[in-house]
Amino acid sequence: MTGSSDTELIIPDWPAPTRVRAISTTRAGGCSVEPYDSLNLARHVGDRDEHVTANRARLSELVGYPGEPAWLEQVHGNRIVEAGSCQTPPAADACVTAETGRVCVVMTADCLPVLFCDRQGTHVAAVHAGWRGLAEGILEATVARLCESAACLKRELLAWMGPAIGPRVFEVGEEVRSTFLLENDVEDAFLLTRPGHWNMDIYAVARQRLADVGVNNIYGGNFCTATESQRFFSYRRDGSCGRMASMIWLQDH
């Protein structure tokens, strides 16, 4: 989807109910300058505050979401908050809501954003899932929260995985690999690159962890923030850089 000549939004390709709206941004179409060029949406990375404010306003105008998103202070943990309770950015890595017009959002630049909804279109969630968050159980905790709140079965949830670092370039150490092998059958998600180092497929690990708790309707997961340099920010590639946003909300029928 292109809202202007230089702004690209990714619209999840998944069978979500009509009232569920979701988007993921790319780096293009903002006013920030190098190294945050150009649609940086994060205030914590060193960009000029007025540029971030202008970028957020531009995105709001382009997308037309119904209210100020529930921005988080992401800490690579497993805390979940309600979108309606976010007056100031709370320290959390997932946001859920059943309220129409509340916008759940996470920001990423290599970590995995995961958006959730139920088939009835009554609840949505946005999750920031880097490897630490995955290991802490942020996906499983969000699934449990949604199923409890929506009184639905796990098989009734849909998940979409947005832009994250790809499996050919995400190198981790043996300690990271061992952490995941202790809990899940994900050996195929790691490829030995050199002694003590492995390329990790964060998408495959997330899929398996979701499948292990009964979520099988999983979509997306075919991006690479690190290698698609013209399209995405990547902290691992560039160090100082901006952040993209993945958002989801419920709209009136």
PAZAPA-4460 file (N, C-alpha, C; in steps of 0.05 Angstrom, whole numbers, plus 32768, in hexadecimal, padded with zeros to 4 digits):
% residues 253
    n_x    n_y    n_z   ca_x   ca_y   ca_z    c_x    c_y    c_z   seq   type   mol
   8011   7FE8   8000   8000   8000   8000   8012   8019   8000     1      M     A
   800C   802C   7FEF   801B   8044   7FEE   8009   805C   7FF4     2      T     A
   800F   806A   8009   7FFE   8081   8010   8007   809A   8003     3      G     A
   8020   809C   7FFC   802B   80B3   7FED   8041   80A8   7FDC     4      S     A
   804F   80B9   7FCE   8063   80B0   7FBB   807A   80A1   7FC8     5      S     A
   807E   80A6   7FE3   8095   809A   7FEF   808F   808C   8009     6      D     A
   8076   8087   800F   806F   8079   8028   8062   805E   8022     7      T     A
   806E   8049   802D   8064   802E   8029   805B   8023   8043     8      E     A
   8043   8017   8043   8038   8009   805A   8034   7FEC   8052     9      L     A
   803B   7FDA   8064   8036   7FBD   8060   801B   7FB7   806D    10      I     A
   8009   7FAC   805E   7FEF   7FA3   8068   7FF0   7F85   806B    11      I     A
   7FEC   7F7A   8083   7FED   7F5D   8087   7FDA   7F4E   8074    12      P     A
   7FE4   7F39   8069   7FD5   7F27   8058   7FCC   7F10   8069    13      D     A
   7FB4   7F13   8075   7FAA   7EFE   8087   7F8C   7F01   8088    14      W     A
   7F7D   7EEC   808F   7F60   7EEC   808E   7F54   7EF8   80A7    15      P     A
   7F5C   7F0F   80AF   7F51   7F1C   80C7   7F35   7F27   80C1    16      A     A
   7F25   7F29   80D6   7F0A   7F34   80D2   7F0C   7F51   80C8    17      P     A
   7EF6   7F5A   80BB   7EF6   7F74   80AE   7EFD   7F8B   80C2    18      T     A
   7EF3   7F89   80DA   7EF7   7F9F   80ED   7F13   7FA0   80F9    19      R     A
   7F23   7F8C   80F3   7F3F   7F8C   80FC   7F50   7F9A   80E7    20      V     A
   7F5D   7FB0   80EF   7F6F   7FBF   80DD   7F8C   7FBC   80E7    21      R     A
   7F9F   7FB9   80D5   7FBA   7FB5   80DD   7FCD   7FC0   80C7    22      A     A
   7FE3   7FCB   80CF   7FF8   7FD4   80BC   8013   7FD1   80C9    23      I     A
   8027   7FD0   80B8   8043   7FD1   80C1   8051   7FE5   80AF    24      S     A
   8061   7FF6   80BB   806F   800B   80AB   8089   8001   80A1    25      T     A
   8094   800F   808E   80AF   800C   8085   80BF   8025   808D    26      T     A
   80D7   8028   8083   80E7   803F   808A   80E1   8057   8078    27      R     A
   80D2   8053   8063   80CF   8068   804F   80B8   807B   8055    28      A     A
   80BB   8094   804E   80A5   80A7   804E   80A4   80BB   8064    29      G     A
   80B9   80BD   8074   80BA   80D0   808A   80CC   80E8   8085    30      G     A
   80D2   80F7   809B   80E2   810E   8098   80FC   810D   80A8    31      C     A
   8101   80F7   80B6   811A   80F4   80C5   8132   80F1   80B2    32      S     A
   8149   80FA   80BC   8161   80F9   80AC   8173   80E3   80B6    33      V     A
   8187   80DC   80A6   819A   80C7   80AC   81A5   80CA   80C9    34      E     A
   81A7   80B4   80D8   81A2   8098   80D1   8185   808F   80D6    35      P     A
   8173   80A1   80DB   8158   809A   80E2   8145   809D   80CA    36      Y     A
   8151   80A0   80B3   8141   80A5   809B   8130   808D   8093    37      D     A
   8115   8091   808F   810A   80AC   8092   80F1   80AB   80A3    38      S     A
   80E2   8095   80A3   80C9   8094   80B3   80CF   8087   80CE    39      L     A
   80E1   8093   80DD   80E6   8089   80F8   80CF   8091   810B    40      N     A
   80C5   807E   811A   80AE   8083   812C   80B5   8081   8149    41      L     A
   80CF   807E   8150   80D8   807A   816B   80E5   8093   8176    42      A     A
   80DE   809A   818F   80EA   80B1   819D   8104   80AA   81AC    43      R     A
   810A   8091   81B0   811F   8089   81C2   8139   8083   81B3    44      H     A
   813B   8088   8199   8153   807F   818A   8167   8095   8184    45      V     A
   8160   80AE   818C   8172   80C4   8187   816A   80D7   8171    46      G     A
   8153   80D1   8164   8149   80E2   814F   813E   80FC   815B    47      D     A
   813B   8111   814B   8130   812A   8154   8112   8126   815A    48      R     A
   810A   8130   8171   80EE   812B   817A   80DA   8137   8166    49      D     A
   80E0   814E   815A   80CD   815A   8148   80CA   8149   812E    50      E     A
   80DF   813B   8127   80DD   8129   8110   80CB   8111   8116    51      H     A
   80CF   8106   812E   80BE   80EF   8136   80A1   80F7   8137    52      V     A
   809C   810F   8143   8080   8119   8145   8074   811C   8129    53      T     A
   8084   8127   8116   807A   812B   80FB   8075   8110   80ED    54      A     A
   8087   80FD   80F2   8083   80E2   80E6   806A   80D5   80F0    55      N     A
   8066   80D7   810A   804E   80CA   8116   8035   80D8   810B    56      R     A
   8036   80F2   8108   801F   8100   80FD   801A   80F8   80E0    57      A     A
   802F   80F5   80D1   802C   80ED   80B5   8020   80D1   80B3    58      R     A
   8029   80BF   80C4   801E   80A4   80C4   8000   80A4   80CC    59      L     A
   7FF9   80B4   80E0   7FDE   80B6   80E9   7FCC   80C0   80D2    60      S     A
   7FD5   80D4   80C4   7FC6   80DF   80AE   7FC2   80CB   8097    61      E     A
   7FD8   80BC   8092   7FD8   80A9   807C   7FC5   8091   8082    62      L     A
   7FC7   8087   809B   7FB9   806F   80A2   7F9D   8075   80AC    63      V     A
   7F9A   808B   80BA   7F80   8092   80C4   7F77   8080   80DC    64      G     A
   7F8A   8078   80EC   7F82   8067   8103   7F73   8079   8118    65      Y     A
   7F63   806C   8128   7F4F   807B   8137   7F58   808A   8150    66      P     A
   7F71   8086   8159   7F7A   8094   8170   7F98   8091   8173    67      G     A
   7FA3   809F   8187   7FC0   809D   818B   7FC8   8080   8192    68      E     A
   7FDB   8074   8184   7FE3   8059   818B   7FEE   8057   81A7    69      P     A
   7FEC   803F   81B3   7FF6   803A   81CE   8014   8032   81CC    70      A     A
   8025   8047   81C9   8041   8043   81C7   804C   8036   81E1    71      W     A
   805F   8024   81DE   806B   8016   81F5   8088   801D   81F9    72      L     A
   8092   801A   8211   80AF   8019   8217   80B7   7FFC   8217    73      E     A
   80C1   7FF2   8200   80C6   7FD6   81FD   80E0   7FCD   820B    74      Q     A
   80DE   7FB7   821A   80F5   7FB0   822B   80FD   7F93   8227    75      V     A
   80F4   7F85   8212   80FB   7F6A   820C   80F3   7F57   8223    76      H     A
   80DB   7F5B   822D   80D0   7F4A   8242   80B6   7F3D   8239    77      G     A
   80A5   7F37   824D   808C   7F29   8246   8073   7F37   8253    78      N     A
   8076   7F50   825A   805F   7F5F   8265   804C   7F68   824F    79      R     A
   8032   7F65   8255   801D   7F6D   8243   800C   7F83   8250    80      I     A
   8004   7F97   8240   7FF3   7FAC   824B   7FDB   7FAF   8239    81      V     A
   7FC6   7FBB   8245   7FAE   7FC2   8236   7FB2   7FDD   8228    82      E     A
   7FAA   7FDF   820F   7FAF   7FF7   8200   7FA1   800F   820D    83      A     A
   7F8A   800B   8219   7F7B   8021   8225   7F88   802C   823E    84      G     A
   7F9C   801E   8249   7FA8   8027   8262   7FC2   8036   825D    85      S     A
   7FCA   803A   8245   7FE5   8045   823E   7FE3   8064   823C    86      C     A
   7FE5   8072   8252   7FE6   808F   8252   8002   8099   824B    87      Q     A
   8016   808D   8257   8032   8091   8250   803D   8076   8249    88      T     A
   8052   8075   8238   805C   805B   822E   8064   8048   8246    89      P     A
   8056   8032   824A   805E   8020   825F   8074   800D   8256    90      P     A
   8082   8002   8269   8097   7FEE   8263   8089   7FD4   825E    91      A     A
   8087   7FCC   8245   8078   7FB4   823D   8080   7FAD   8221    92      A     A
   807A   7F94   8219   8081   7F8B   81FE   8069   7F80   81EF    93      D     A
   8051   7F83   81FA   8039   7F7C   81EB   8022   7F8D   81F5    94      A     A
   800F   7F92   81E3   7FF9   7FA3   81E8   7FE0   7F95   81DD    95      C     A
   7FCA   7F94   81ED   7FB2   7F87   81E4   7F9A   7F9A   81E8    96      V     A
   7F85   7F95   81D9   7F6C   7FA4   81DE   7F54   7F96   81D2    97      T     A
   7F3D   7F9B   81DE   7F23   7F93   81D3   7F13   7FAC   81CD    98      A     A
   7F1E   7FC4   81D1   7F10   7FDD   81CD   7F13   7FE7   81B0    99      E     A
   7EFD   7FEE   81A4   7EFD   7FFA   818A   7F0D   8015   818B   100      T     A
   7F1E   8019   8178   7F2D   8033   8177   7F46   8034   8186   101      G     A
   7F4D   801F   8196   7F67   801F   81A4   7F7C   8012   8192   102      R     A
   7F92   801F   818D   7FA6   8016   817B   7FBE   8009   818A   103      V     A
   7FC1   7FF0   8186   7FD9   7FE2   8191   7FF0   7FE5   817E   104      C     A
   8008   7FE9   8189   801F   7FEE   8177   8039   7FE4   8185   105      V     A
   804B   7FD9   8174   8066   7FD3   817D   8079   7FDE   8168   106      V     A
   8091   7FE5   8171   80A6   7FEF   815E   80BD   7FDC   815D   107      M     A
   80C8   7FD9   8145   80DE   7FC6   8141   80F2   7FD0   812C   108      T     A
   810A   7FC3   812D   811E   7FC8   8119   8130   7FAF   8117   109      A     A
   8125   7F98   8118   8130   7F7D   8116   8120   7F69   8126   110      D     A
   8117   7F72   813E   8106   7F60   814E   80EC   7F5A   813F   111      C     A
   80DF   7F45   8148   80C7   7F3C   813A   80AD   7F48   8145   112      L     A
   809E   7F57   8134   8084   7F60   813C   806F   7F4B   8135   113      P     A
   805E   7F45   8148   8048   7F31   8143   802E   7F3E   814A   114      V     A
   801B   7F3E   8137   8000   7F48   813B   7FED   7F31   813E   115      L     A
   7FD9   7F34   8150   7FC6   7F1F   8156   7FAA   7F2A   8154   116      F     A
   7F97   7F18   814C   7F7A   7F1E   814F   7F6C   7F03   8152   117      C     A
   7F53   7F04   815B   7F43   7EEC   815C   7F30   7EED   8144   118      D     A
   7F26   7ED5   813D   7F16   7ED3   8124   7EFC   7EE3   8126   119      R     A
   7EF3   7EE9   813F   7EDA   7EF8   8142   7EDF   7F16   8140   120      Q     A
   7EF8   7F1E   8140   7EFE   7F3A   813E   7EF7   7F4A   8157   121      G     A
   7EFB   7F3E   816E   7EF5   7F4B   8187   7F0D   7F55   8197   122      T     A
   7F24   7F49   8191   7F3D   7F4F   81A0   7F55   7F50   818D   123      H     A
   7F67   7F62   8192   7F80   7F63   8182   7F98   7F68   8195   124      V     A
   7FB0   7F62   818B   7FC8   7F66   819A   7FE0   7F6C   8188   125      A     A
   7FF3   7F7B   8192   800D   7F7F   8184   8023   7F77   8197   126      A     A
   8036   7F68   818D   804C   7F5D   819E   8067   7F63   8192   127      V     A
   8079   7F6B   81A3   8095   7F6F   819C   80A4   7F57   81A6   128      H     A
   80AF   7F47   8192   80BB   7F2D   8199   80D7   7F2B   818E   129      A     A
   80EA   7F36   819C   8106   7F2F   8195   810D   7F14   81A1   130      G     A
   8125   7F0B   819F   812B   7EF0   81A9   8128   7EEF   81C7   131      W     A
   812E   7F05   81D5   812B   7F05   81F2   810D   7F03   81FA   132      R     A
   80FD   7F12   81EC   80E0   7F11   81F1   80D4   7EF6   81EB   133      G     A
   80DD   7EEA   81D5   80D5   7ECF   81CE   80DC   7EBB   81E5   134      L     A
   80F5   7EBE   81EE   80FE   7EAC   8203   80EF   7EB0   821D   135      A     A
   80E6   7EC9   8222   80D7   7ED0   823A   80BA   7EC7   8238   136      E     A
   80B1   7EBF   8220   8096   7EB5   821D   8081   7ECA   8216   137      G     A
   808A   7EE0   8209   8077   7EF6   8203   8061   7EED   81F1   138      I     A
   8066   7EDB   81DD   8051   7ED2   81CC   803D   7EC1   81DA   139      L     A
   8047   7EAE   81EA   8035   7E9D   81F9   8024   7EAC   820D   140      E     A
   8030   7EC0   821A   8021   7ED0   822D   800B   7EE0   821F   141      A     A
   8011   7EEA   8208   7FFD   7EFA   81F9   7FE6   7EE8   81F0   142      T     A
   7FED   7ED0   81E6   7FD8   7EBD   81DE   7FC6   7EB6   81F5   143      V     A
   7FD1   7EB1   820D   7FC1   7EAB   8224   7FAF   7EC2   822C   144      A     A
   7FBA   7EDA   822B   7FAB   7EF2   8231   7F93   7EF6   821E   145      R     A
   7F98   7EF3   8204   7F83   7EF6   81F1   7F6D   7EE1   81F4   146      L     A
   7F75   7EC8   81F8   7F61   7EB3   81FA   7F50   7EB7   8213   147      C     A
   7F5D   7EC0   8229   7F4E   7EC5   8241   7F3A   7EDC   823D   148      E     A
   7F44   7EF2   8231   7F34   7F0A   822E   7F1D   7F06   821A   149      S     A
   7F23   7EF8   8204   7F10   7EF4   81EF   7EFF   7EDB   81F3   150      A     A
   7F06   7ECB   8207   7EF8   7EB1   820C   7EF8   7EA0   81F3   151      A     A
   7F0F   7E9F   81E6   7F11   7E90   81CD   7F26   7E7A   81D0   152      C     A
   7F26   7E68   81BD   7F3A   7E53   81BC   7F52   7E5D   81AD   153      L     A
   7F69   7E51   81B3   7F82   7E5A   81A6   7F81   7E56   8187   154      K     A
   7F72   7E42   817F   7F71   7E3D   8162   7F60   7E53   8154   155      R     A
   7F53   7E64   8163   7F43   7E79   8158   7F53   7E93   8155   156      E     A
   7F6C   7E93   815D   7F7D   7EAA   815A   7F8C   7EAA   8140   157      L     A
   7F90   7EC2   8135   7FA1   7EC6   811D   7FB9   7ED6   8125   158      L     A
   7FD0   7ECF   811A   7FE9   7EDE   811F   7FF6   7EE6   8105   159      A     A
   8001   7EFE   8104   8010   7F07   80ED   802B   7F11   80F6   160      W     A
   8040   7F07   80E9   805B   7F0F   80F0   8066   7F23   80DC   161      M     A
   806D   7F3A   80E6   8077   7F50   80D5   8095   7F50   80D1   162      G     A
   809F   7F66   80C7   80BC   7F68   80BF   80CF   7F63   80D6   163      P     A
   80E0   7F50   80D3   80F5   7F4A   80E7   810E   7F41   80D8   164      A     A
   8124   7F3E   80E7   813D   7F35   80DB   813A   7F19   80D1   165      I     A
   8145   7F14   80B9   8142   7EFA   80AC   8155   7EE5   80B5   166      G     A
   814F   7ECB   80AF   815F   7EB5   80B9   817B   7EB2   80AE   167      P     A
   8181   7EC0   8098   819C   7EBD   808D   81B0   7ED0   8099   168      R     A
   81A6   7EE3   80A9   81B9   7EF7   80B4   81B7   7EFB   80D2   169      V     A
   81A4   7EED   80DF   81A0   7EF1   80FC   81B2   7EDD   810B   170      F     A
   81CB   7EE4   8110   81DD   7ED2   811E   81DC   7ED6   813C   171      E     A
   81DA   7EBF   814A   81D9   7EBF   8167   81ED   7EAB   8172   172      V     A
   81F2   7EAD   818C   8205   7E9A   8198   81F8   7E81   81A2   173      G     A
   8208   7E6F   81AC   81FE   7E55   81B5   81EB   7E58   81CD   174      E     A
   81EF   7E6C   81DD   81DE   7E70   81F5   81C1   7E76   81EC   175      E     A
   81BE   7E86   81D7   81A4   7E8C   81CD   8196   7E73   81C1   176      V     A
   81A5   7E65   81B1   819A   7E4C   81A6   8191   7E39   81BC   177      R     A
   81A2   7E35   81D0   819C   7E22   81E5   8183   7E2B   81F5   178      S     A
   817F   7E45   81F8   8167   7E4E   8206   814E   7E44   81F9   179      T     A
   814D   7E45   81DE   8134   7E3D   81D0   8132   7E1E   81CE   180      F     A
   8149   7E10   81CB   8147   7DF4   81C9   813E   7DE6   81E3   181      L     A
   8141   7DF4   81F9   8138   7DE9   8213   8119   7DE7   8214   182      L     A
   810B   7DF8   8205   80EE   7DF9   8207   80DF   7DF0   81EF   183      E     A
   80EB   7DF2   81D7   80DC   7DEC   81BF   80ED   7DDC   81AC   184      N     A
   80E0   7DCE   819A   80EE   7DBE   8185   80F3   7DD1   816E   185      D     A
   8108   7DE1   8170   810E   7DF5   815C   812B   7DF2   8151   186      V     A
   8135   7DDB   8152   8151   7DD7   8149   8154   7DDF   812C   187      E     A
   8140   7DDA   811B   8141   7DE1   80FF   8142   7DFF   80FA   188      D     A
   813C   7E0F   810F   813C   7E2D   810C   8157   7E38   8110   189      A     A
   816C   7E28   8115   8187   7E31   8119   819A   7E24   8105   190      F     A
   81AB   7E33   80F9   81BE   7E29   80E5   81DA   7E32   80EE   191      L     A
   81EC   7E1E   80F2   8207   7E24   80FB   8216   7E34   80E6   192      L     A
   8222   7E4A   80EF   8231   7E5C   80DD   824F   7E5A   80E2   193      T     A
   8256   7E57   80FB   8272   7E53   8104   8270   7E49   8121   194      R     A
   8286   7E3F   812B   8285   7E32   8146   8278   7E45   815A   195      P     A
   8263   7E3B   8167   8256   7E4B   817C   8243   7E60   8172   196      G     A
   823E   7E61   8158   822D   7E76   814D   8219   7E6A   8139   197      H     A
   8201   7E74   813A   81EB   7E69   812A   81DA   7E7F   811E   198      W     A
   81D1   7E7B   8106   81BC   7E8C   80FB   81A1   7E83   8105   199      N     A
   8192   7E95   8110   8178   7E8F   811C   8161   7E99   810A   200      M     A
   814E   7E87   8105   8136   7E8F   80F7   8121   7E96   810B   201      D     A
   811F   7EB1   8111   810D   7EBA   8126   80F0   7EB5   811F   202      I     A
   80EA   7EB5   8105   80CF   7EAE   80FC   80C8   7E91   8102   203      Y     A
   80DA   7E7F   80FD   80D5   7E63   8102   80D2   7E5D   8120   204      A     A
   80E2   7E6A   8130   80E0   7E67   814D   80C5   7E71   8157   205      V     A
   80BC   7E88   814D   80A2   7E93   8155   808C   7E81   814C   206      A     A
   808D   7E77   8134   8078   7E65   812A   8076   7E4C   813C   207      R     A
   808D   7E41   8143   808C   7E28   8153   8082   7E2E   816F   208      Q     A
   8089   7E44   817B   8080   7E4A   8196   8062   7E4F   8196   209      R     A
   8058   7E5C   8181   803B   7E60   817E   802D   7E45   817A   210      L     A
   8038   7E34   8168   802C   7E1A   8163   802B   7E09   817C   211      A     A
   8040   7E0C   818D   8041   7DFC   81A5   802B   7E03   81B9   212      D     A
   8020   7E1B   81B7   8009   7E22   81C8   7FEF   7E22   81B9   213      V     A
   7FEE   7E18   81A1   7FD5   7E14   8193   7FCD   7E29   817F   214      G     A
   7FDF   7E3B   8179   7FD9   7E50   8165   7FE6   7E47   814A   215      V     A
   7FD6   7E41   8137   7FE0   7E37   811D   7FD9   7E48   8105   216      N     A
   7FC9   7E5D   8109   7FC2   7E6F   80F4   7FD5   7E86   80F4   217      N     A
   7FED   7E82   80E7   8003   7E94   80E8   800A   7E9D   80CC   218      I     A
   800C   7EB7   80C9   8011   7EC3   80AE   8029   7ED6   80AF   219      Y     A
   8032   7EDF   8098   8049   7EF1   8096   8063   7EE2   809A   220      G     A
   8078   7EF1   80A1   8091   7EE4   80A7   80A4   7EE1   8090   221      G     A
   80A2   7EF2   807C   80B3   7EEF   8064   80C2   7F08   805E   222      N     A
   80CB   7F16   8073   80DA   7F2E   8070   80F7   7F2A   807B   223      F     A
   8108   7F3E   8075   8122   7F3F   8082   812A   7F5C   8085   224      C     A
   8129   7F66   809D   8130   7F82   80A2   814D   7F88   809C   225      T     A
   815F   7F75   80A1   817B   7F7A   809E   8185   7F7B   8082   226      A     A
   8179   7F6B   8070   8182   7F6B   8054   8172   7F7E   8042   227      T     A
   815A   7F84   804A   8149   7F96   803A   814E   7FB3   8044   228      E     A
   8166   7FBD   803E   816F   7FD7   804A   815F   7FEF   8041   229      S     A
   8155   7FEF   8028   8146   8005   801E   812A   8006   802A   230      Q     A
   8121   7FF0   8034   8105   7FEE   803D   8102   7FEF   805C   231      R     A
   8116   7FE4   806A   8112   7FE1   8087   812A   7FEC   8097   232      F     A
   8124   7FF5   80AF   8139   7FFB   80C3   8144   7FE0   80CE   233      F     A
   815D   7FE0   80D5   8169   7FC8   80E1   817F   7FD1   80F5   234      S     A
   817A   7FCB   810E   818E   7FD2   8123   81A7   7FC2   8120   235      Y     A
   81A4   7FA9   8119   81BC   7F98   8117   81CD   7FA0   80FF   236      R     A
   81C0   7FAA   80EA   81CF   7FB2   80D2   81DC   7FCE   80D6   237      R     A
   81CE   7FE0   80E2   81D6   7FFC   80E3   81DE   8007   80FE   238      D     A
   81D5   7FFA   8114   81DA   8006   812E   81C5   801C   8133   239      G     A
   81CD   8035   8130   81BB   804B   8133   81A7   804B   811B   240      S     A
   818D   804A   8121   8179   804A   810C   815E   804F   8118   241      C     A
   814A   8053   8107   812F   8058   8110   8121   803E   8117   242      G     A
   8107   8041   811C   80F6   802A   8123   80DC   802B   8112   243      R     A
   80D3   8013   810A   80BA   8010   80FB   80A5   8009   810F   244      M     A
   808C   800B   8107   8075   8005   8118   8063   7FF0   810B   245      A     A
   8059   7FDE   811C   8044   7FCC   8113   802C   7FD1   8126   246      S     A
   8015   7FD6   8119   7FFE   7FDF   8128   7FE5   7FCE   8121   247      M     A
   7FD3   7FCC   8135   7FBA   7FBE   8131   7FA5   7FCA   8143   248      I     A
   7F8C   7FCB   8138   7F77   7FD7   8147   7F5C   7FCC   813D   249      W     A
   7F47   7FD1   814D   7F2C   7FC9   8146   7F1D   7FE2   813D   250      L     A
   7F0F   7FE0   8127   7F00   7FF6   811C   7EE3   7FEE   811C   251      Q     A
   7ED1   8002   811D   7EB5   7FFD   811B   7EAE   7FEF   8101   252      D     A
   7E9B   7FDD   8101   7E93   7FCF   80E9   7E8A   7FE3   80D4   253      H     A
***
